[in-house]
Every structure is written in C-alpha cells, then in structure tokens.
Amino acid sequence: MIVAGAVVTTACSTDPNAGASGQAKTTLNVWFHAYGEAGTQQAALRYATAFTKAHPDIAVKVTWVPGDYSGKLNATLLTDAAPDVFEIGDFSESLARRGQIAALDELYGSDRSDFNDNAIAGVGVDGKLYGVKMIDDVMMLYFRKSVLSQAGITPPTTFDELVAAAKALTTKSGKGLFLGNDGLGDSPILAVRSNGGDLVTDGTVAFGSPQALEALNGLRRLHEDKSLLLGFTTDWWDPSALVQGVVPMQWCGLWAMPAVKTALGEDFGVLPWPAYKAGGTPVVRVGGWTSCVNAKSKNVDAAKKFVQWLWIQQADLQKDWAESYGFHVPPRKSVAAGAAKLTDGAAKEAVELAAKYGKSNPGTWDTAVSSAFSAAAAKITGGQGVPAEVLADAVKQAQGAIDKQRG
C-alpha cells in the first residue's frame, strides 16, 4: 500500500471553503480510520463543515483511510504528507517520546475533570497529556441465549466453564466460539489478566510471570478441542458470525450491538472474559480512539483549535458520535450520562461491566511489543516449542522494544 513514499488511501474531504465564504487561510488534513458503522464517514464530514462555519479561516479536509490504518499512518508520519490531526487506537507513548505528537494540556481547561480517569491516564506521558479521547470501546463476549438454553448450558463465569461450553456447542456443522480468524484475537491478553497477571508494569514487561504462563497454557485447551471458528469471512470485530448463526458465542465490541439487536432482538447477552480460576478476575477490554495533533505540522495552533472544538467543546457532537453509528462510551462523564441509548438493556450491562472489570492496554504496547507477545501466544497455544522458553524469549524481545521506546 506504500507507493513512492505516498500512502494509498481512499480520501474524501469537505469543501475547503464550505461555510467559509472563501476566507480560509489554513486547510487542515484530518485522518480517520475507516469505521465500519454506517454513517460515520458522513458524520465526520458534517463535523468538519460545522467547524469551518464556526472558524471561517480554517478549512478541514477529512481523509478516510481504509485497510491497515496504523501501518499507513506510521509510514505517512515520516513524510511531508503527514496529517495535521489524526486518531490512534490504543495510545502509544512512543509517539510522544519521539516528539511526533503535541502536548494538549492547555486544551482541557476546567473540562479536564469531566473526563473519566482512564481517558486522562491513558494519554498521559511524564505528566503531560498528548491527546483527547474521542470514544471508549468496550469489548466482551456475546452469546445467544436461546442456543445456550436449549443445550442446557449456563453462561460461563469461569474459564473452565467457557472451555466446556465451547466444546459442548461445537457440532459437525459449526463451532462453539469465535475469538478471531487466527483463533486468538484478544484472548492471550484476557487470559493473562484474568489470572491475576499483567502485560507491562512501570516500563517492565510483566507477561513472563507464572500466572501468565499458566493462563496461556490453558488457552491451548480451546485449540485442542477444535471448538474455535477459524478463517471466517469477517474478523472478530464484525458480528456476522454471531448474527448469522455460525457460532453461538463471539468476542466482539459494544459498537456492534445495534446490528446484533436488529438481527437477534433480545436473544443475546453479554459477558466479561471469565476469571481463569479462583483468585483471578473477569476482564473486559477497553480500547477506543484518541485524537492527536501532529507536533511537526505547520498548522499546530489550528489543529489544536479543531481538536478542542470537536472533542472538548461540542458535547452534542460527541454524543452523536458515540451512540448514533454503533455504540461507544463517551469519555466525558457528562456526555456519557446523557447518552440514553447506553442506559438500558445489554448496552447498560456492557457499560457496567467495563466500569467494573475494564482493562486498557498500556501505552508501551506498541507493534513491536504486542507482536512479540502475540507470536509467543500463538506458538504456545499451537503446541510449538517449550512454553516457558517461548515466553521468556518474547519477554526479552518486548523489553528491548520498550527500552528503545524510552531511550
């Protein structure tokens, strides 16, 4: 996808003079990854046009980036074509440490206390804030109530029960559980944390602990039982496998709930990833998207003004973004309190699960670190090598990557 130093994207943009009467002196390039929910692209364009109407001297070009967003973004940030404003998924400390993104503390003002604790802590590096959280994404287990009930299976609350349920629900015509096309998805991270382990603690790799090794070894049971759906037409983030009846249990996100509800009515429930064993704890993964300003942009002040206007000042647009195109949790407490669609039924339950069991990936969890861990998890669950040695090697690789991040 990289051609002659330029990233190939499908780009759309607002009219640079929309609402500005030709007065725009600056044009911002704002990048979004290609959200799967219908209406998101049109909403982003609408927000940009509204900003330009309010700030006639600043036009906004919205660039909608399909495919490998992170790869394209990282490549483009090294060029003169880098966007002025861009969103990132799991926040990366390394972007701040190498001076790629600007500190945005001054944008928050008195509204800082209105952001939930994770939204503030998640963008902090050495006492400064390097982004504004746009949405919190909650990831959990969906299950078909009727299918489990007909099989006499109670929704699993322990890992043993999850393994047993997935096996019992696997038939000649279908599998019991979908975690991702690679058979892993988030499950290695969830397994480690559900057994009292951690990923990285204060810059030190923690996934080499006995708890982590035990949990990763335990994941092999799902693979040995052949109860996992592999290689589906869409990956775990899309609810098609669940709503089409291909599997009765799937790891997916809150964003998919409107589509699930449309297809299944009330015939579904949500669960956290269950505790690995006594002493462990259930886990819900909390991710989301954060708006950042390119510190090397020629339009830093205008870029900051756009981020502040949209993601701090415009509560109505933040609410629209969070609940009108798939469900997401607004990071601002006051906006979340007014998001009526998240206060009932399974959506409310998911939000409560996130508040009780939610875990976010650490800011040091960049591609190099996560790839070392994921590769080790794949080997262990696939029965390749000596698990302890495989994990120890991954720890060395990941620690080297973190040390490099931190200079």
N, C-alpha and C positions, 0 to 999 in steps of 0.2 A: 504493500500500500504506500510505500515511500518512493516517490519518483523525483529524481533530480533535486533532492533536498526539500521538496514540497509534499505536504501531506494531502492525499487524495480524500476529499470529503464530499458529501452531498450538502451543499450550503444553501441556506435561504437567508434572506435579510429583509429588514424593514426598509422602506423608502428612506434614504438618508435625510430627506427633507420633510418627512411626514410630520405634520403638526408644527413645523418649524418655520414655515414661510421662507425657506431658503436661507435661514440665518445661521445654520450650523457651521461652526468653525472647526469642530472636532468630531471625528467619527470613531466610535469605539467598536472593536471587534469582540463580541461576547460569545464564548463557546459553551454549548450544552451537549452532553452525550444524547444519543437518540433514545429517548424514553419510549417504552413500548406502549404506554397507555394512550388511547385515542384522545386527541385534543390538546396534548401537552405542547406540541410544536406551535400550534395556533395561539395558545396562551402566552408562550414566551414572546412571540411576535407582538401580541397585543400589549404586553407589559412594556416592551421596548418602545413602542409607539407612544404609550402614555407617558413614559419618562421624557421622551423628546418633546412632547407637547408641553410638559412642565418645565423643561430646560431646553429652549429652542436653539441654544448654541451648541448642544451636544446631540448628535445623531447616533443611533445604535444599529449595528449590523449583527444580527443573530446568526451564528453558524451552528448548524445542526449536524453532529458528527456521528455517523453510524459505525458499526463494527468495533474494532479494538480501540476504544476511546483513549484509554490510558497510554497505549503504545504510540498513538498518533499525537497525543498531547505532549508526551515527553520528548518526542522527536522534534516537534514544531517549536517547543520552548527553546531549543538550541539555535533557532534561526530568526531572521528578521521578520518572519511571518507570524511570530508568536502572538496569541490573542492578548488583549488588554485585561480582560476579565475572563475567568474560566472556573468551571466547577470541578471538584475532585470528589471521589467516593471516600473511602477510608482516608482520613487525613494523614499526610506524610510529613513528619518532622524534617526530613532531609530537604524538602523544598525551601523551608525557612532557613535552615542552617547554611545552605549554599547561596542564600540571597536571591532566590528566584521569586519569592512572594513577599509582599509588603506587610508590615505590621499594621493592624487596623483598629487598635485600641481606641483611638480618638473618635471612631465612628459610633461606638456604642452609647456613650454618654450615660444618662440615667436609665436607659433601657437595658443596660447590661444585666441588672438584677432580674429582669423579666425572662431571660434565657435560662433554660434548665441547666443544672450543674454539669451534665455531660457535654452539653453544647459549648460551654465555656472551657471546661477542662480539655475537651477533645481537640481544640485548636490552639492550645497554649504551648509555647516553647520558651523556656528560660524567662518566664514572667511576662511575656507579651502574647497578644492574640493575633493570629495570622490568617484568619478567615471568619466568615459569618455562616453559621449552619443554616441551611435552607430547609431541610426536612430530615426527620429521623425515620429510618426504615426499620421495621420490625420483622424479623424472620423467625418462623416457628413451624411446627408440624400441623398440617391439615389432615383430617381423617373423615371418611364417610361414615356417618352414624349408623345408617341402615345396614351397611355391609358388615361392620364390626358386630352389630347387634345380632344379625342373622347367623353369624359364625360363633356367637356366644363369647365374644371377646370384649373385655373391658378396656377402654382406652388406657394405654400403657403409662405407668407412672414410674417405672424403673427401667434400666437398660435391659435387664433380663426379660422383662415383660415385652419390651419393644422387639427384641430378637424373636421371642416366641410368637408374637402377633404377626410379624412379617413372614415368618416361616409358615404359620397356620393359614395365612391369607394367600400364600403362593399356590397356584394351581397349574395345570398343564397349559392353560390359556393365558395366564398372566402372573405377574409378580406382586409381592405384597407391599413394597416400599420403593419410593423414588427419591434419591438424595442428589442425583445429578448424573449426567451421562457418563461420567468417569467412575461412578459408584462411590464417590467421596463427597463432593461438594463441600459444605462446611463441617461435615461430621467429625473430622480429626480434631478441629478446634473445639467443637462442642464436647467431644468425648473427654478431652484433656481437662477442660474446665468443669465438667460435670463430676469429675473425680477429685476435685479439690486442687488441681494443678493450674498452672498459669503459662502464658506464652513468653512474655518478656517482663521483667521487673526491674525498674530503675536502670535500664540500659543493659541488663544482664539477661541472657537467654535462660528461660526457666522451663522450656518444654522437654528438657532432658531428665526430669525428675522421675522417681519411681512411680508416682501417680500417673504421669503422662504415659510412661511405657506400658503400664498395666492397662490403661484405657485404650491405647492404640492396638495393643494385642487383642483386646476384647472386640474391637471392631471387625477383626478377621472372621468372627462368627457369622456376621451378616453375609460376607462374601462366600464363606464355605457352605453356607446353607443355600446359596444361589437364590436368595429371596429379594435381590435388588434388581430393579429395572435399569438396564444399561442401553445407551445409544438410542434414546428416543428422538423424535423429530424436533423437539424443542428441549431446552435445558430446564433445570430446576426452577428458575425464576419465572417461568411461564406455567400457569396452572393446567395446561391442556391435558396432561397425563391423568390428573385427578378428575377433571370435569368430564372427560371422555370415557371414564370408567376403566382406564387402562390399569390404574393402581388405586387401592383404597386409602393409601397413606402417602403423603408427599411433603417434603420440606419445601417451603415457598415463603413469599413475603406478604405483608399486610396490603401492599399495593394491588395484589391480585384479588382481594376479597370481593370487590364489586362484581368481577367477572365470575367468581366462584358462586356468589349468591344468585346471580342471574341464571346460572346453569343448574344449580342444585337446590335453590330455595333455602330451606332450613336444614337440609340433610348434610350438614357438615359441622365439624367442631375444630377447635384449635388447642394445641398442647405445647408446652415447652419441651425441649430435648430433656429426657428424663435423667435423674441422678444416676450415676454409674452404679453406685452401691450405697449402703448406709454410710453416712458421713459426707457424702457428696451433696450436690445441689442441682436442681434443674437449671437449664440455661436457655435463654432467648437471646439471639444475636441482634444487636442494634447497630445498624450502619447508617447510611444516609448520604447526603450530598452537601458540600460546603462551597460557598462562593469565595474565590480568592482573586487578588489583584496582582498582576504581573509587575514585580518591582522594577523590571527593566523596561517597562513600557514608556513611551514618550508622552503618554497621557495618564499618568498615575493619579493626578488630582481628579480628573473627570471620571476615571474608573472607580475611584473611591466614592465619588458622589453617586454613581449609579448603584453600587452595592449597598450603600447606606439607604438610598431612597427605596429600593425594592425590598431588601431583606431585613431592614430595621424599621423603616417609617411606614410602609404600606401594609398594615395589618390585614386589610380586606383582601389584598392580592396574595398574601402569604396563606390565608385561609383557603382561598380559591385553589392555589397550587397544591395544598395538602389534601383536600378532600373532593375535588371535582374531577380528577383524572386518575382514578385509583386512589387508595387510601394511604396516607402518610401521616406521621405525627408532627405537628408544628413544634419547633424547638422553643418557641416563645410560650411561656406559661399562659399569658392572657389570651393568645390566639388559640392555643390548644383547648382552653376552657370554653371557647365559643365554637369549636368545631363539632357541631351537633351530630354529624354522621358517625363520629367516633365514640359517641356516648351511649350506644345501645348494642345489645346482642354480642355477636362474636367479635366485632370491632372493639367494643369496650373491653371485652375479655383480653384481647391481644394487647391493648394499651396497658392494662393492669399487669399482665404477665411481664411486659417489658420493664415496667416500673419496679417489679419485684425481683426479676431474675435477669434483667438485661445486662449484657456484656458487649463492650465495643473492642475492636482490635486496637492494639497500642499504636501510637504514632510512629514507632520504628518498624512497623510491619509492612515494609515496602516489598517490591517484587523479589529482590534477592533473598530476603529473609523468609518470606512466605513460600517461595519456590523450594528452598532447602527443606523446609518443614513438610510441605506437601509431597515432595518426592520421597521423603523418608516414610511418610504415612502410606503412600501407595505401595512401596516395597513391603512394608510390614503387613499390611492387610492382604497383600498378594502372596505372602509367604516366601518372599525373596530375602535371602541373607539372614544373619543373626540379628534379631530386632534391637537388642541393646547396642550393638556395634553400629547398625544403620542409624539409629537415633543419635548416638554420640557423634558420628561424623556430621550429621545435619546440624547439631549444636555448634560445632566448630565453624562450619560454613556460615551459619547465621550470625554468630558472634563476630566473626571477621567483617561481615557486611555492616553490622551495627557500629562497630568500632570505626569503620570507614565513614559511615554517616556522621559520626560525632567528632571526626577529625582526630 
